[in-house]
Amino acid sequence: MVSAHRISWEKLSWPQIAELDRDLTTIIIPTGAIEQHGPHLTLDTDIYNADAIARAVAKTVKNQRVLVAPPIWWGTSPHHLGFPGTLSLKNETFTKILVDTISSLKPHGFYRFVILNGHGGNIGNLTATVSKIGEELGISIPALSYWQSIIDVLVKVGESEIGGMGHACEMETSLALYLRPEDVDMSKAILDMPHQPTPWSCIDFRQPGFLSIPLDLKRDTQAGIIGNPLLATKAKGEVIFTAAVERIAAAIEAMGELKKSALTTANY
């Protein structure tokens, strides 16, 4: 019998996996990055946030069983390699890891998946990867970045000017102050608002520019920060985290009402 309290995929045995109801089981795959987050935050900020939100979502969803797969720690972070500590995968490597993960589970009947992303640099790759998964494996899998579900909340709680929520910023530092303050060194946080290449290429979670010119954080920032972490607070972090969990849980509950035919391709 599978304990309803267990949400970690790797903490189950194969007989427990075997007895799961495929029509009522969704598997969340957290993705993120191991990359520099300024001098005040730890390298695992992106994947930690994605995994923490995924686990809270799994405990919140009521109409199905939600399990959290082992997180894919590394992401595509070439724009951070100028700083020590960053680990970056090639785009094709990142794609293969995701495709191989789904390929391992599909033959055993699982078809409800959600990729929950915590790293902006993964977004373009994820769009292409879920398309590839649909083409090659016949499953329609959504990939979402948690902040995109709560832009209105970020606008409401944000006190920094546009540009202040980009990386190791007001948003990410607030989340860290709420989720694990012991890993934050605010004495090393600085205002680091990089010059935007054009008025249409702003980097901000609330109002991103439409002209995406890749940055080099070593070249374009003082200390690997995009934004204003000095305005971060624990209270803001709680609001951001709670809103993301509630919205993503609601989305997964809605997906749980979809029949299998809506999530598998007709020509597979």
C-alpha positions as CSV (number, residue, x, y, z in Angstrom):
1,M,0.0,0.0,0.0
2,V,1.4,3.4,-1.0
3,S,1.4,5.9,1.9
4,A,-0.5,9.0,1.0
5,H,2.0,11.0,2.9
6,R,4.9,10.1,0.7
7,I,5.4,12.5,-2.2
8,S,9.0,11.7,-3.3
9,W,9.1,9.3,-6.2
10,E,12.5,7.8,-5.2
11,K,11.2,7.0,-1.7
12,L,8.7,4.4,-3.1
13,S,9.4,0.8,-3.9
14,W,8.7,-0.7,-7.3
15,P,5.6,-2.6,-6.0
16,Q,4.3,0.7,-4.6
17,I,4.9,2.3,-8.0
18,A,3.2,-0.6,-9.7
19,E,0.0,-0.2,-7.8
20,L,-0.4,3.6,-8.5
21,D,-3.6,4.5,-10.5
22,R,-2.1,5.9,-13.7
23,D,-5.3,7.9,-14.4
24,L,-5.0,9.6,-11.0
25,T,-1.3,10.1,-10.7
26,T,0.6,13.2,-11.8
27,I,4.4,13.3,-11.7
28,I,6.0,16.7,-11.3
29,I,9.6,17.0,-12.6
30,P,11.3,20.1,-11.0
31,T,14.0,21.7,-13.2
32,G,16.3,24.6,-12.3
33,A,20.0,25.3,-12.3
34,I,23.2,25.3,-10.3
35,E,24.5,28.7,-11.0
36,Q,25.8,31.8,-9.3
37,H,23.2,34.0,-7.6
38,G,25.3,36.9,-6.6
39,P,27.4,37.0,-3.5
40,H,24.4,36.7,-1.1
41,L,22.5,33.6,-2.4
42,T,23.5,30.0,-2.9
43,L,24.2,28.2,-6.2
44,D,21.1,26.0,-5.9
45,T,18.6,28.8,-5.7
46,D,16.6,28.0,-8.8
47,I,16.3,24.3,-8.3
48,Y,15.6,24.7,-4.6
49,N,12.7,27.0,-5.3
50,A,11.3,24.7,-8.0
51,D,11.5,21.6,-5.8
52,A,10.1,23.4,-2.7
53,I,7.1,24.7,-4.7
54,A,6.6,21.2,-6.3
55,R,6.5,19.5,-2.9
56,A,4.0,22.0,-1.5
57,V,1.9,21.6,-4.6
58,A,1.9,17.8,-4.2
59,K,0.6,18.2,-0.7
60,T,-2.1,20.7,-1.8
61,V,-3.7,19.0,-4.8
62,K,-6.8,17.1,-3.7
63,N,-8.3,15.2,-6.7
64,Q,-5.3,13.0,-7.6
65,R,-2.0,11.6,-6.3
66,V,0.9,14.0,-7.1
67,L,4.5,12.7,-6.8
68,V,7.6,14.7,-7.2
69,A,10.4,13.2,-9.3
70,P,14.1,13.7,-8.3
71,P,14.9,17.2,-9.5
72,I,17.0,17.9,-12.5
73,W,19.5,20.0,-10.8
74,W,21.5,21.4,-13.7
75,G,20.1,23.7,-16.4
76,T,21.4,25.6,-19.3
77,S,23.4,28.5,-17.8
78,P,26.1,29.5,-20.2
79,H,25.5,33.2,-19.4
80,H,26.6,32.6,-15.8
81,L,29.8,30.7,-16.5
82,G,31.9,33.8,-15.9
83,F,31.4,33.2,-12.2
84,P,32.9,30.3,-10.3
85,G,30.6,27.5,-9.2
86,T,28.2,27.6,-12.2
87,L,27.4,24.2,-13.8
88,S,25.9,24.4,-17.2
89,L,24.5,21.7,-19.5
90,K,24.4,21.9,-23.2
91,N,20.9,22.4,-24.6
92,E,20.9,18.9,-26.2
93,T,22.1,17.3,-22.9
94,F,19.3,19.0,-20.9
95,T,16.7,17.8,-23.5
96,K,18.0,14.3,-23.5
97,I,17.8,14.0,-19.7
98,L,14.1,15.1,-19.8
99,V,13.3,12.9,-22.8
100,D,15.0,9.9,-21.2
101,T,13.2,10.5,-17.9
102,I,9.8,10.4,-19.6
103,S,10.9,7.5,-21.8
104,S,11.6,5.5,-18.6
105,L,8.2,6.0,-17.2
106,K,5.9,5.9,-20.2
107,P,6.2,2.2,-20.8
108,H,4.8,1.6,-17.3
109,G,1.7,3.5,-18.2
110,F,2.3,6.9,-16.7
111,Y,1.2,9.8,-18.9
112,R,0.4,12.7,-16.5
113,F,3.5,14.8,-16.1
114,V,4.2,18.5,-15.3
115,I,7.6,20.1,-15.7
116,L,7.9,22.8,-13.0
117,N,10.8,25.1,-13.8
118,G,12.7,27.5,-11.6
119,H,15.3,28.9,-14.1
120,G,14.7,31.5,-16.8
121,G,17.5,30.1,-19.0
122,N,15.6,26.8,-19.4
123,I,12.4,28.3,-20.8
124,G,13.3,28.2,-24.5
125,N,14.7,24.7,-24.2
126,L,11.7,23.5,-22.4
127,T,9.4,24.7,-25.1
128,A,11.3,22.8,-27.7
129,T,11.7,19.7,-25.4
130,V,8.0,19.3,-24.7
131,S,7.3,19.5,-28.4
132,K,9.9,16.8,-29.0
133,I,8.3,14.6,-26.3
134,G,4.9,15.0,-27.9
135,E,6.3,14.1,-31.3
136,E,8.5,11.1,-30.2
137,L,6.6,9.8,-27.2
138,G,3.0,10.8,-27.9
139,I,2.4,12.6,-24.6
140,S,1.4,16.3,-24.2
141,I,3.3,17.6,-21.2
142,P,3.0,21.2,-19.9
143,A,6.2,23.0,-18.8
144,L,5.7,26.0,-16.6
145,S,8.0,28.5,-14.8
146,Y,6.5,29.3,-11.4
147,W,6.8,33.1,-11.6
148,Q,4.8,33.2,-14.8
149,S,1.8,32.0,-12.8
150,I,1.9,34.9,-10.4
151,I,2.9,38.0,-12.4
152,D,0.1,40.0,-10.9
153,V,1.3,39.1,-7.4
154,L,4.8,40.1,-8.2
155,V,3.5,43.5,-9.5
156,K,1.6,43.9,-6.3
157,V,4.4,43.1,-3.8
158,G,7.3,44.4,-5.8
159,E,8.7,47.7,-4.6
160,S,11.7,47.9,-7.0
161,E,11.5,49.7,-10.3
162,I,11.1,47.6,-13.4
163,G,14.4,45.8,-13.7
164,G,14.5,45.0,-10.0
165,M,13.2,41.4,-10.4
166,G,15.6,39.6,-12.7
167,H,18.1,37.4,-11.0
168,A,19.2,37.1,-7.3
169,C,16.8,39.9,-7.0
170,E,13.9,41.2,-4.9
171,M,11.8,38.1,-5.8
172,E,14.4,35.4,-5.4
173,T,16.0,36.9,-2.3
174,S,12.5,37.2,-0.7
175,L,11.8,33.5,-1.4
176,A,15.1,32.6,0.1
177,L,14.5,34.7,3.2
178,Y,11.2,32.9,3.7
179,L,12.2,29.4,2.8
180,R,15.7,29.2,4.2
181,P,17.0,32.4,5.7
182,E,20.1,30.6,7.1
183,D,21.4,30.4,3.5
184,V,21.1,34.2,2.8
185,D,23.9,36.7,3.6
186,M,22.2,40.1,3.2
187,S,25.4,41.8,4.2
188,K,26.7,41.0,0.8
189,A,23.6,41.9,-1.2
190,I,23.9,44.9,-3.5
191,L,21.8,46.9,-5.9
192,D,22.9,45.7,-9.3
193,M,20.7,47.1,-12.1
194,P,22.5,46.3,-15.3
195,H,22.2,48.5,-18.3
196,Q,19.6,47.2,-20.7
197,P,20.9,46.9,-24.3
198,T,17.7,48.5,-25.6
199,P,14.5,49.9,-24.1
200,W,12.7,46.7,-25.3
201,S,15.1,44.1,-23.7
202,C,14.4,44.6,-20.0
203,I,15.0,41.6,-17.8
204,D,12.3,41.5,-15.2
205,F,9.8,38.8,-14.0
206,R,7.0,41.3,-13.9
207,Q,7.5,43.0,-17.3
208,P,10.0,41.3,-19.5
209,G,11.0,43.0,-22.7
210,F,10.1,41.4,-26.0
211,L,13.5,41.8,-27.5
212,S,15.6,39.0,-25.9
213,I,19.3,39.8,-26.2
214,P,21.3,37.2,-24.4
215,L,23.2,38.6,-21.4
216,D,26.6,37.7,-20.1
217,L,26.3,38.2,-16.4
218,K,30.1,38.7,-15.9
219,R,30.1,41.4,-18.5
220,D,26.7,43.0,-17.8
221,T,26.5,43.1,-14.0
222,Q,28.7,44.1,-11.1
223,A,28.3,41.0,-9.0
224,G,26.0,38.5,-10.9
225,I,22.7,40.2,-9.8
226,I,20.0,41.6,-12.0
227,G,17.8,43.7,-9.8
228,N,17.4,45.0,-6.2
229,P,17.7,42.4,-3.5
230,L,17.9,45.1,-0.9
231,L,14.1,45.4,-1.0
232,A,13.6,41.7,-0.3
233,T,11.7,40.6,2.8
234,K,10.5,37.3,4.3
235,A,6.9,38.5,4.2
236,K,7.1,39.1,0.4
237,G,8.7,35.6,0.0
238,E,5.7,34.0,1.9
239,V,3.2,35.8,-0.4
240,I,5.1,34.8,-3.5
241,F,5.5,31.2,-2.5
242,T,1.9,30.8,-1.3
243,A,0.5,32.3,-4.5
244,A,2.6,30.1,-6.7
245,V,1.7,26.9,-4.9
246,E,-2.0,27.8,-4.9
247,R,-2.1,28.6,-8.6
248,I,0.0,25.7,-9.8
249,A,-2.0,23.3,-7.6
250,A,-5.3,24.6,-9.1
251,A,-3.8,24.1,-12.6
252,I,-2.9,20.5,-11.9
253,E,-6.3,19.8,-10.4
254,A,-7.9,21.1,-13.6
255,M,-5.6,18.9,-15.6
256,G,-6.6,16.0,-13.5
257,E,-10.1,16.3,-14.9
258,L,-8.8,15.8,-18.4
259,K,-9.2,12.4,-19.9
260,K,-6.2,10.4,-21.2
261,S,-7.2,11.1,-24.7
262,A,-6.6,14.8,-24.1
263,L,-3.0,14.2,-23.1
264,T,-1.9,11.7,-25.7
265,T,-1.5,12.5,-29.3
266,A,-4.0,11.1,-31.7
267,N,-1.4,9.7,-34.2
268,Y,0.8,7.9,-31.8
